[in-house]
Amino acid sequence: MKTKNLLLGDEALALGALHAGLSGAYAYPGTPSTEILEFVQSHPITKERNIHSHWSSNEKTAMEEALGMSFAGKRSMVSMKHVGLNVAADPFVNSAMTGANGGILVISADDPSMHSSQNEQDSRYYAAFAFIPCLEPSNQQEAYDMARYGFVLSEKYGIPVMVRLVTRLSHSRAVVEVDSEYLPQNNIHFPKFGPQWVLMPANSKRRYVELLKDYDKLQQVSETSPFNSYRDGNDKSIGIIVSGIAANYLDELFPNGCPFPVVKVSQYPLPVEMISSLVADTDSLLIIEEGQPFIEQRIRGELDKNGIVYGKLSGQLPRTGELTPDAVREALLTLRPELSELRLPEPKAASQIVMPRPPALCQGCSHRDVYSALNDALKEYKEPKVFGDIGCYTLGYLSPFNAIDTCLDMGASVTMAKGAADAGVFPSIGIIGDSTFTHSGMTGLLDAINENTNMVLIISDNLTTGMTGGQDSQGTGKLEDICMGLGASPEHVRTIDALPKLHEDIKQLFLDEINYPGLSVVIVRRECIQTARRHAAAKAKQAKKD
Ligand SMILES: Cc1ncc(C[n+]2csc(CCOP(=O)(O)OP(=O)(O)O)c2C)c(N)n1
């Protein structure tokens, strides 16, 4: 029996995993993947089945924890945003070498258009690079179905399976038919072949040969995957290859069926034989994919200059930003202007429909107090440099604060401030949030401690992971101990409340520590205004009940 649920793409995938015998979900928050673990955490099955579902300190620890559960024979998943996969890249790439025991899904949610990210990287390259199969749902139903399919694939071939999501799918809702019968969880059982889990050169050399052979087999699996298909069409002048969510856009343009033959790809490695048939049957190819031109580059090769492969590299589709049904329409019209049924009245520019609103720190946000005191303190120096990091406090770059000079990736405030201090920059200041500090700042701080680098690290501690909606922060209540435990001098690990009335005190504390010729950490602390409001409302509700 099936029932119908209205679900986000993230939720559909999470529910699919819960229904398919999941035992552990691991994640570090990041848009657009955050809702996956949040859904698992709040679902009744999680409690019923004692499914592990905590936030991890970062994507690398999450990936390794999920792999540990797989080693123990149980089904696990790990979810992250695309740049999180950079952090998890070491265990991710090596997990192809160890292989999987219990099924493991590695979910990477890409963010084309950079709605809330620093780049547009496409996770499919990582999957191919590691020789890991990749599933790319084209709608919410497929996201649900792929969880079960992915676990089976992972266990059958003894390999982690990537599920690549994109913002538009993660964050839009559709009706999904879900199973009413759930698979049981696996019991603990250990890998039949142990040596490949110990990646010493002798073992790795043997395993790599197997991995390459398995990848060839996985290509054969892609040829008959329920998620890949060849749909014939009468007009053979163009063959279309469409992947993931782009398949939806094509269907939307041709509600009565596409006149061209279409290969739809939602499972990788690419179904090369299916694509070869398309190439043989048609005069030219149009490749429509969300993200970077991953399929197009593989099909085109570096030397194809004869103009029969069209897509992002040849300019029919935009190279940057999110794909849209309108972009697909335009591409088809460029190639086939006579397709008049695709023509639409001039659409209104998005800027005419929605007034753009620049982002800003919330009124009452504690980061405001940090930046206004810091800016005042730094007025006394000729060329101060402030190395920022990723979180709500990155908005300190914008007016009215204009307070930071760099923002690279999570944790880079600490290490870039150190490198600049090593170069002679004074004062060299790093500013980082509490969650980002425990994600990737601690190891960099150890470098600075070991050399007693002349810099100040400000931890702007709002007691939560604010940027992604207020998830638990792993260092809450422990930041001073962590810094001192790493070896920072207790006299130069200073804490102060982030309150407007303490403006002068915060400024003086910054000045004192800047003028100390060595490493200081200043923790400025006040709860995020958004979570504080939520906590106050929950408390009031509870008080009413009592
Ligand atoms: C590698 C990576 N993982 C996750 C994210 C998503 N993300 C951006 S900022 C942030 C955490 C911010 O929390 P915190 O440092 O406490 O600062 P706050 O937003 O609370 O001010 C996260 C999870 C990211 N940009 N990069």
The ligand as an SDF file (V2000), in Angstrom:
LIG
                    3D

 26 27  0  0  0  0  0  0  0  0999 V2000
   32.1080   23.5840    4.5400 C   0  0  0  0  0  0  0  0  0  0  0  0
   30.8650   24.3100    4.8650 C   0  0  0  0  0  0  0  0  0  0  0  0
   29.9380   23.6950    5.6180 N   0  0  0  0  0  0  0  0  0  0  0  0
   28.7840   24.3290    5.9230 C   0  0  0  0  0  0  0  0  0  0  0  0
   28.5450   25.5910    5.4800 C   0  0  0  0  0  0  0  0  0  0  0  0
   27.2500   26.2740    5.7990 C   0  0  0  0  0  0  0  0  0  0  0  0
   27.4260   27.2430    6.8760 N   0  0  0  0  0  0  0  0  0  0  0  0
   27.7390   28.5020    6.6140 C   0  0  0  0  0  0  0  0  0  0  0  0
   28.0760   29.3330    7.9910 S   0  0  0  0  0  0  0  0  0  0  0  0
   27.7750   28.0670    8.9680 C   0  0  0  0  0  0  0  0  0  0  0  0
   27.9130   28.0860   10.4640 C   0  0  0  0  0  0  0  0  0  0  0  0
   27.7520   29.3610   11.0650 C   0  0  0  0  0  0  0  0  0  0  0  0
   27.6910   29.2150   12.4560 O   0  0  0  0  0  0  0  0  0  0  0  0
   28.5750   30.0930   13.3990 P   0  0  0  0  0  0  0  0  0  0  0  0
   29.9990   29.9750   13.0430 O   0  0  0  0  0  0  0  0  0  0  0  0
   28.2370   29.7310   14.8010 O   0  0  0  0  0  0  0  0  0  0  0  0
   28.1180   31.5710   13.0620 O   0  0  0  0  0  0  0  0  0  0  0  0
   26.6540   32.2600   13.1010 P   0  0  0  0  0  0  0  0  0  0  0  0
   26.0160   32.0390   11.7810 O   0  0  0  0  0  0  0  0  0  0  0  0
   25.8960   31.6280   14.2390 O   0  0  0  0  0  0  0  0  0  0  0  0
   26.9230   33.6850   13.3200 O   0  0  0  0  0  0  0  0  0  0  0  0
   27.4190   26.9960    8.2100 C   0  0  0  0  0  0  0  0  0  0  0  0
   27.0450   25.7150    8.7960 C   0  0  0  0  0  0  0  0  0  0  0  0
   29.5450   26.1990    4.6790 C   0  0  0  0  0  0  0  0  0  0  0  0
   29.4000   27.4170    4.1640 N   0  0  0  0  0  0  0  0  0  0  0  0
   30.6730   25.5360    4.4030 N   0  0  0  0  0  0  0  0  0  0  0  0
  1  2  1  0
  2  3  1  0
  2 26  2  0
  3  4  2  0
  4  5  1  0
  5  6  1  0
  5 24  2  0
  6  7  1  0
  7  8  2  0
  7 22  1  0
  8  9  1  0
  9 10  1  0
 10 11  1  0
 10 22  2  0
 11 12  1  0
 12 13  1  0
 13 14  1  0
 14 15  2  0
 14 16  1  0
 14 17  1  0
 17 18  1  0
 18 19  2  0
 18 20  1  0
 18 21  1  0
 22 23  1  0
 24 25  1  0
 24 26  1  0
M  CHG  1   7   1
M  END
$$$$
